[in-house]
């Protein structure tokens, strides 16, 4: 046998496999939650086996590896007071095996769902005459009956009753639950022969044909088994499962750790639920996921290891998360939770109030870890200022859309060292903003698009109508959003380049009511209307527009080109200030930029 082989491949009879499930020798890992196959799928599965058609391989994991210890649970329908330690765990094939066990081997009706996704219980039969009809579809021969074995009309009246063996035999419906129960099957067979004495010979022939063409196919059916050896590391199990599992629960690092910690009597899901409520109580963090939380803890754990051993690397890739011990999780979970709570306060200070406006969800992972390490030091003004520079370099430099785990691993130690007097972290050094990018920032798909809007609020942008600065309460009460300054309808009528019209240069954060008053009017028209409606003087309106780095004269004169040129440069000034870095202005004229639509989408972490 090749020592490099990580799995074994064989075949196992359906009977032996179902018996193994019933005895608890074959179980499920705890991350396999719930089976979902409906009545139609189960009937199709049974029909395939009755024809000896392949139903696909089943993947198992050999039990006994100390590194890959999962809390097991028996397959749904198995009833064992004291389940044994399983010999193997089902990784792929849960729906098929659960369906087959419940319908063929459990002695109880199978729990499934109807077309409306309502839970139902079904006994499965094979219609003997349809099964032996060469012109009939085999799936039509597989019948699912209600748990009381009766068929009713829409008024609830019983139309057909198959609740006794005698009635089953009379209607020639053979219960598939008797396929492997030889004693009961023999009793049913004798009842079937005697149900209609005048046709006993015919029924004997039918039974013999059914046995040969259907029943024996179930008894002789072989299922391909791929069994991962127990020597496989946790990350290998996770990777294999993700590639083969298409119908079950997605196996994230969180699911794997949940199963691992369950073996040590710790409920990770319950612990996360309480921390999730605390974190997501802040609207800006409503999109934070359990894998983000685990990455933050892993950063903290590996950072602590590195402080004790310089040769250890700070990392939070999937393999590192999967190696996170329960002791490390319990050590750092509360500090990570508090770190995220501090992240929320920090983001509010940057005038980022809602999850949809957060430039990068991913950037909160290293930020939460940084806050956890800093503790009370993070409240110092100087440190806050530096963290803001790091944050905006990441946002405006658009550095957290890919290869994020590698950057996370640099962020934590480098930022902490920087705050202690060493050189600036890679995120600040790597960050760059091209003036030409302003033309291509047109939608929320871009981190920099949302970032520039938040920067304007942070620098004191006032609502055109109320003249109020936007705080947390006003943001939600007034439904602040990013809107056009020169309305799109106006731009269309004037033949203004759509690229410029829809770019961030021509957009700014405004309340919903203010945007309705703007409508599709020319700036000169809606500015005059706002001044009259709200009693705003020209001087005050100039101040309000200036808070958005908008030139009043260009608005009152409907001069889009002047407006665009001046605001473009003013936005670059704001970006330079936030990043603490100078921007090359050689390409500030963006009319002839060769660009594509802004299609940057924040990438999910590799853990999800």
Buried (B, 14 or more C-beta within 10 A) or exposed (E): EEEEEEBEEEEBBBBEBBBBBBBBBBBBBBBBBEBBBBBBBBBBBBBBBBEBEEBEBBBBBBBBBEEBBBBBBBBBBBEEEEBEEBBBBBBBBBBBBBBBBBBBBBEBBBBBBEEEEEEBBBBBBBBBBBBBEEEEEBBEBBBBBBEBBBEEEEEEEEEEEBBEBEBBBBBBBBBBBBBBBEEBBEEBBEBBBEBEEEEEEEBEEBBEEBBEBBBEBBBEBBBBBBBBEBBBBBBBBBBBBEEBBEEBBEBBBBBBBBBBBBBEEBEBBEBBEEBBEEBBEBBBBBBBBBBBBBBBBBBBBBBBBBEEEEEEEBBBBBBBBBBBEBEBBEBBBEBBBBBBBBBBEBBBEBBBBBBEBBBBBBBBBBBBBBBBBBEEEBEEEEBEEBBBBBBBBBBBBBBBBEEBBEBBBBBBBBBBEBBEEEEBBBBBEEBBBEBBBBBBBBBBBBBBBBBBBBBBBBBEBBBBBBBEBBEEEBBEEBEBBBBBBBBBEBBEEEEBBEBBBBBBBBBBBBBEBBBEBBEBBBBBBBBBBBBEEBEBEEEBBBBBBBBBBBBBEBBBBBBBEBBBBBBBBBBBEBBBEBBBBEBEEEEBEBEEBEEEEBEBEBBEBBBB
